[in-house]
């Protein structure tokens, strides 16, 4: 049996590397999906908040853009708030405001090729009493 131990020497390292080759890409993929979902949900929430803000009586689309940018900058990063636009739109048959945010989420948040996102928030214009 003493020769049997010598034959098994180093096999744990090989097993470890083989398992890592499978697990690391899976783990990084899950992190990428989580990052994209976090950014998408944050952008959608900020766009909706900006549209609601712009739809109030004393505000306009430019106020909605500023509010959306502030929300994004405070929640994740100002780099995702570069391409924000607002316009008046028809929301379910009523006059309203539509805020659109376009951003690119880089691979694992560190650079490289990214995933382009476009989210829109809509709100019905507030009417005077």
C-alpha positions as CSV (number, residue, x, y, z in Angstrom):
1,X,0.0,0.0,0.0
2,X,2.8,2.5,0.4
3,X,3.0,2.8,-3.4
4,X,-0.7,3.6,-3.6
5,X,-0.2,7.0,-1.8
6,X,2.5,8.0,-4.2
7,X,0.2,7.4,-7.2
8,X,-2.5,9.7,-5.7
9,X,-0.1,12.6,-4.9
10,X,-1.3,15.8,-6.7
11,X,-4.7,14.5,-7.7
12,X,-6.5,16.9,-5.4
13,X,-5.0,19.9,-7.2
14,X,-6.1,18.5,-10.5
15,X,-9.6,17.9,-9.2
16,X,-9.7,21.4,-7.8
17,X,-8.7,23.0,-11.1
18,X,-11.3,21.0,-13.0
19,X,-14.1,22.1,-10.7
20,X,-12.9,25.7,-10.8
21,X,-13.0,25.7,-14.6
22,X,-16.7,25.0,-14.4
23,X,-17.7,27.0,-11.3
24,X,-15.9,30.3,-12.0
25,X,-17.7,31.1,-15.3
26,X,-21.1,30.1,-13.7
27,X,-20.4,32.4,-10.7
28,X,-19.3,35.3,-12.9
29,X,-22.4,34.9,-15.1
30,X,-24.7,35.0,-12.1
31,X,-22.9,38.2,-10.9
32,X,-23.4,39.8,-14.4
33,X,-27.1,39.0,-14.5
34,X,-27.5,40.4,-11.0
35,X,-25.7,43.6,-11.9
36,X,-27.8,44.1,-15.1
37,X,-31.0,43.5,-13.2
38,X,-30.1,45.9,-10.4
39,X,-29.2,48.7,-12.9
40,X,-32.3,48.0,-15.0
41,X,-34.7,48.1,-12.0
42,X,-33.0,51.2,-10.7
43,X,-33.3,53.0,-14.0
44,X,-36.9,52.0,-14.4
45,X,-37.7,53.3,-11.0
46,X,-35.9,56.6,-11.6
47,X,-37.6,57.0,-14.9
48,X,-41.0,56.5,-13.4
49,X,-40.3,58.9,-10.5
50,X,-39.1,61.5,-13.0
51,X,-42.2,61.1,-15.1
52,X,-44.4,61.5,-12.0
53,X,-42.5,64.6,-11.0
54,X,-42.7,66.1,-14.4
55,X,-46.5,65.4,-14.6
56,X,-47.3,67.6,-11.6
57,X,-49.0,71.0,-12.3
58,X,-46.1,73.3,-11.8
59,X,-43.4,71.1,-13.5
60,X,-42.4,70.2,-17.1
61,X,-40.4,67.5,-18.9
62,X,-37.0,69.2,-18.1
63,X,-37.8,69.0,-14.4
64,X,-38.5,65.3,-14.9
65,X,-35.1,64.8,-16.6
66,X,-33.3,66.5,-13.7
67,X,-35.2,64.5,-11.1
68,X,-34.4,61.2,-13.0
69,X,-30.7,62.1,-13.2
70,X,-30.6,62.9,-9.4
71,X,-32.3,59.6,-8.6
72,X,-29.9,57.6,-10.7
73,X,-26.9,59.4,-9.4
74,X,-28.0,58.9,-5.8
75,X,-28.8,55.2,-6.3
76,X,-26.1,53.8,-8.5
77,X,-23.8,56.1,-10.5
78,X,-24.1,59.2,-12.6
79,X,-22.6,57.5,-15.6
80,X,-25.9,55.7,-16.2
81,X,-27.7,59.1,-16.2
82,X,-26.0,60.6,-19.3
83,X,-28.8,59.8,-21.8
84,X,-32.1,60.8,-20.2
85,X,-34.9,62.4,-22.2
86,X,-38.4,63.5,-21.6
87,X,-41.3,64.4,-23.8
88,X,-45.1,64.9,-23.6
89,X,-46.9,61.8,-24.7
90,X,-50.3,60.2,-24.8
91,X,-50.6,57.9,-21.8
92,X,-53.7,55.6,-22.1
93,X,-55.7,58.3,-23.9
94,X,-54.7,61.1,-21.5
95,X,-52.1,63.8,-21.8
96,X,-48.9,62.8,-20.0
97,X,-45.1,62.8,-19.7
98,X,-42.7,60.0,-20.8
99,X,-39.2,59.8,-19.5
100,X,-36.7,57.5,-21.3
101,X,-33.3,56.4,-20.0
102,X,-30.7,54.7,-22.1
103,X,-27.5,53.2,-20.6
104,X,-24.9,50.6,-21.2
105,X,-24.0,48.2,-18.4
106,X,-20.4,47.0,-18.8
107,X,-19.3,43.4,-18.1
108,X,-19.2,42.9,-14.4
109,X,-19.3,46.7,-14.0
110,X,-15.6,47.0,-14.8
111,X,-15.5,47.7,-18.5
112,X,-15.5,45.8,-21.8
113,X,-18.5,45.1,-23.9
114,X,-21.8,46.0,-22.3
115,X,-25.5,45.4,-22.4
116,X,-27.6,48.3,-23.7
117,X,-30.7,49.1,-21.7
118,X,-33.6,51.4,-22.5
119,X,-36.3,52.0,-19.9
120,X,-39.3,54.3,-20.0
121,X,-41.4,55.8,-17.3
122,X,-44.9,57.3,-18.0
123,X,-47.2,59.4,-15.9
124,X,-50.6,61.1,-16.6
125,X,-50.4,64.9,-16.5
126,X,-52.0,66.4,-13.3
127,X,-55.1,68.5,-14.1
128,X,-55.9,71.8,-12.2
129,X,-58.9,71.5,-9.8
